[in-house]
Amino acid sequence: MDQLQTIICERRTYSHLYHSHTHTYCQFLFPLEGDLDLETEEREVNLKPDQLQYIPPECEHRFRSLGRNECLVLDIPAHLIKTEGRSIVSGMTADLDPFWTSIRYLLTEEAKQQSAHSLNLLVQYIAEKMRSHTYDSIAYIHRNLSKPLSIKELAAIEHYHPAYYSGWFKRQTGKTPQTYIAELRLKKAEQLLADTKGPLTDISQEVGFQNLSSFTRWFVKNMGMTPRAYRNTFYTDK
């Protein structure tokens, strides 16, 4: 495979037959008309005009589009999309928020003008956005610690097969989903016990436990003391 040397931004159309390939560069896809079916080893996505797709280097993927379609495609040399000295390796499917809507508009204009300077500036903005990107399933975990959280549910948010999600998650966070969730819940429980005087049953529910006894056993296992004893280190009148 040839190494891409310059940024390419152009409109493309796809056939109804699946085409499979791998490339050494990064790629962003913005459907403008019609849907795009995209598959990798780990995920299947039906990409729509209100979404975007990021494909990292060396990611084998296949794609097709049924019916009339047009897609804005941005090909970027891999070294331009990096974080902390490494390429951003994970794919991303995202809805078009105001930032990405603006980027798509500017890229659509640049597809006509092909200004190398303007494209480089846009790629810099995109790279910065990618460095600060929070994946949807991880944000969902933070918002929903009081609810049961299943791998199947979290994988669906990222358009991943459940069998691959845990490995993908560990590459992003350095932890399994179960460990990540447990640490967040423990941290929140400690904070609530230290900063509030609410009933222990309420605190247990806020961190995902349906009954106080299960919460107490879990807390003792992790902290070496009961929730009440931990609280008493902050509120001596309890």
C-alpha positions as CSV (number, residue, x, y, z in Angstrom):
1,M,0.0,0.0,0.0
2,D,1.3,3.5,-0.9
3,Q,1.7,6.0,1.9
4,L,-0.6,9.0,1.5
5,Q,1.5,12.2,1.4
6,T,-1.2,14.9,1.2
7,I,-4.7,15.5,2.6
8,I,-7.4,14.6,0.1
9,C,-11.0,15.9,0.5
10,E,-13.5,14.9,-2.2
11,R,-17.0,13.6,-2.8
12,R,-17.4,10.0,-3.6
13,T,-20.2,7.5,-4.5
14,Y,-20.3,3.8,-3.7
15,S,-21.9,0.8,-5.4
16,H,-24.3,-1.7,-3.9
17,L,-21.6,-4.4,-3.9
18,Y,-19.4,-4.7,-0.8
19,H,-15.8,-3.5,-1.4
20,S,-13.2,-4.5,1.2
21,H,-9.8,-2.8,1.7
22,T,-7.2,-1.5,4.2
23,H,-5.2,1.7,4.0
24,T,-2.3,3.3,5.8
25,Y,-4.0,6.7,6.3
26,C,-6.9,7.9,8.5
27,Q,-10.2,8.5,6.9
28,F,-13.4,10.5,7.8
29,L,-16.7,9.7,6.1
30,F,-19.6,12.2,6.0
31,P,-22.6,10.8,4.1
32,L,-24.3,13.6,2.2
33,E,-27.0,11.6,0.6
34,G,-28.1,8.0,1.2
35,D,-26.8,5.5,3.8
36,L,-23.5,3.8,3.9
37,D,-23.1,0.2,5.3
38,L,-19.7,-0.2,6.9
39,E,-18.3,-3.3,8.5
40,T,-15.0,-4.0,10.4
41,E,-14.1,-7.1,12.4
42,E,-15.5,-5.4,15.5
43,R,-18.5,-3.4,14.4
44,E,-21.3,-2.9,11.8
45,V,-22.6,0.5,11.1
46,N,-25.4,1.9,8.9
47,L,-24.0,5.4,8.5
48,K,-26.6,8.2,7.8
49,P,-26.3,11.8,6.7
50,D,-26.5,13.0,10.3
51,Q,-23.5,11.0,11.3
52,L,-19.8,10.7,10.7
53,Q,-17.3,7.8,10.7
54,Y,-13.6,7.8,11.6
55,I,-11.6,4.9,10.2
56,P,-8.1,4.5,11.7
57,P,-5.0,3.3,9.7
58,E,-4.6,-0.4,9.1
59,C,-8.3,-1.1,9.9
60,E,-9.7,-3.6,7.4
61,H,-13.2,-2.6,6.4
62,R,-15.8,-3.2,3.8
63,F,-18.6,-1.0,2.6
64,R,-21.4,-0.5,0.2
65,S,-24.4,1.8,-0.3
66,L,-27.8,0.7,-1.6
67,G,-29.5,3.3,-3.8
68,R,-28.5,6.8,-4.7
69,N,-25.6,8.1,-2.5
70,E,-22.9,10.6,-2.1
71,C,-20.3,10.8,0.6
72,L,-17.8,13.5,1.6
73,V,-14.5,11.7,2.3
74,L,-11.4,13.1,4.0
75,D,-8.2,11.1,3.7
76,I,-5.4,12.2,6.1
77,P,-1.8,11.0,6.4
78,A,-1.6,9.0,9.6
79,H,1.0,11.2,11.3
80,L,-1.3,14.2,11.3
81,I,-3.8,12.5,13.7
82,K,-1.8,11.6,16.8
83,T,-2.2,11.9,20.5
84,E,0.8,11.7,22.9
85,G,3.0,10.5,20.1
86,R,0.7,7.7,19.0
87,S,-1.9,7.4,16.3
88,I,-5.5,7.5,17.4
89,V,-6.2,3.8,16.7
90,S,-9.8,3.3,17.5
91,G,-12.7,3.9,15.1
92,M,-15.5,6.3,15.9
93,T,-19.1,6.7,14.9
94,A,-20.6,10.0,16.0
95,D,-23.7,12.1,15.5
96,L,-23.2,15.5,13.9
97,D,-23.1,17.9,16.8
98,P,-22.5,21.7,16.1
99,F,-18.7,21.2,15.9
100,W,-18.9,18.4,13.3
101,T,-21.7,20.1,11.4
102,S,-19.4,23.1,11.0
103,I,-16.5,20.9,10.0
104,R,-18.6,19.1,7.4
105,Y,-19.7,22.4,5.9
106,L,-16.1,23.7,5.7
107,L,-14.9,20.5,4.2
108,T,-17.7,20.6,1.6
109,E,-16.4,24.0,0.6
110,E,-12.8,22.8,0.6
111,A,-13.7,19.9,-1.7
112,K,-14.4,22.6,-4.3
113,Q,-11.4,24.9,-3.5
114,Q,-8.7,22.3,-2.6
115,S,-6.6,24.8,-0.6
116,A,-3.8,22.9,1.0
117,H,-3.4,25.5,3.7
118,S,-7.1,25.5,4.7
119,L,-7.3,21.8,4.7
120,N,-4.3,21.6,7.1
121,L,-5.9,24.0,9.5
122,L,-9.1,22.0,9.4
123,V,-7.2,18.8,10.1
124,Q,-5.5,20.5,13.1
125,Y,-9.0,21.4,14.5
126,I,-10.1,17.8,13.9
127,A,-7.0,16.3,15.6
128,E,-7.6,18.5,18.7
129,K,-11.2,17.4,18.8
130,M,-10.2,13.7,18.6
131,R,-7.7,14.1,21.5
132,S,-10.5,15.4,23.7
133,H,-13.2,13.0,22.4
134,T,-15.2,11.1,25.0
135,Y,-16.8,8.0,23.6
136,D,-20.6,7.8,24.0
137,S,-20.6,4.6,26.0
138,I,-18.1,5.9,28.5
139,A,-20.1,9.1,28.9
140,Y,-23.2,6.9,29.3
141,I,-21.5,5.0,32.1
142,H,-20.7,8.2,34.0
143,R,-24.3,9.4,33.7
144,N,-26.0,6.2,34.7
145,L,-24.1,4.6,37.6
146,S,-27.4,4.0,39.4
147,K,-28.6,1.7,36.7
148,P,-27.6,-1.8,35.7
149,L,-25.0,-1.6,33.0
150,S,-24.6,-4.5,30.6
151,I,-21.8,-5.1,28.0
152,K,-24.5,-5.7,25.4
153,E,-26.1,-2.3,26.1
154,L,-22.7,-0.5,26.1
155,A,-21.5,-2.2,23.0
156,A,-24.7,-1.2,21.1
157,I,-24.0,2.4,21.9
158,E,-20.7,2.2,20.1
159,H,-22.0,-0.1,17.3
160,Y,-19.7,-2.9,18.5
161,H,-20.3,-6.6,18.7
162,P,-20.5,-7.4,22.5
163,A,-17.7,-10.0,22.0
164,Y,-15.3,-7.3,21.0
165,Y,-16.4,-4.4,23.2
166,S,-14.4,-5.3,26.3
167,G,-11.2,-5.4,24.4
168,W,-12.0,-2.1,22.7
169,F,-12.9,-0.6,26.0
170,K,-9.6,-1.7,27.6
171,R,-7.6,-0.1,24.7
172,Q,-9.3,3.2,25.5
173,T,-9.2,3.2,29.3
174,G,-6.6,0.6,30.3
175,K,-9.3,-1.2,32.3
176,T,-12.1,-3.6,31.6
177,P,-15.6,-2.2,31.7
178,Q,-16.4,-4.0,34.9
179,T,-13.3,-2.6,36.7
180,Y,-13.9,0.9,35.3
181,I,-17.6,0.9,36.5
182,A,-16.7,-0.6,39.9
183,E,-14.0,2.1,40.5
184,L,-16.4,4.9,39.5
185,R,-19.1,3.5,41.8
186,L,-16.7,3.2,44.7
187,K,-15.4,6.7,44.2
188,K,-19.0,8.1,44.1
189,A,-20.0,6.1,47.2
190,E,-17.0,7.5,49.1
191,Q,-17.9,11.0,48.0
192,L,-21.5,10.6,49.1
193,L,-20.6,9.1,52.4
194,A,-18.2,11.9,53.1
195,D,-20.2,14.9,51.9
196,T,-23.8,14.0,52.6
197,K,-25.8,12.7,55.5
198,G,-28.5,10.9,53.5
199,P,-29.8,7.4,54.2
200,L,-27.4,4.6,53.4
201,T,-30.1,3.0,51.3
202,D,-30.3,6.1,49.1
203,I,-26.5,6.0,48.6
204,S,-26.5,2.3,47.7
205,Q,-29.2,2.9,45.0
206,E,-27.2,5.9,43.6
207,V,-24.3,3.6,42.9
208,G,-26.3,0.8,41.4
209,F,-27.2,-1.5,44.3
210,Q,-30.9,-2.5,44.9
211,N,-30.4,-3.4,48.6
212,L,-28.3,-2.1,51.4
213,S,-26.8,-5.5,52.3
214,S,-25.3,-6.1,48.9
215,F,-23.9,-2.6,48.9
216,T,-22.4,-3.1,52.4
217,R,-20.7,-6.4,51.5
218,W,-19.2,-4.8,48.3
219,F,-18.0,-1.7,50.2
220,V,-16.4,-3.8,53.0
221,K,-14.6,-5.9,50.4
222,N,-13.2,-2.9,48.7
223,M,-12.6,-0.5,51.7
224,G,-12.1,-2.9,54.7
225,M,-14.9,-1.2,56.6
226,T,-18.7,-0.8,56.5
227,P,-20.2,2.3,54.8
228,R,-21.4,3.5,58.3
229,A,-17.9,3.2,59.7
230,Y,-16.4,5.0,56.8
231,R,-18.9,7.8,57.2
232,N,-18.2,8.0,60.9
233,T,-14.6,9.0,60.1
234,F,-16.1,12.3,58.7
235,Y,-19.2,12.7,61.0
236,T,-18.3,11.7,64.5
237,D,-21.9,12.4,65.7
238,K,-23.1,9.5,63.5
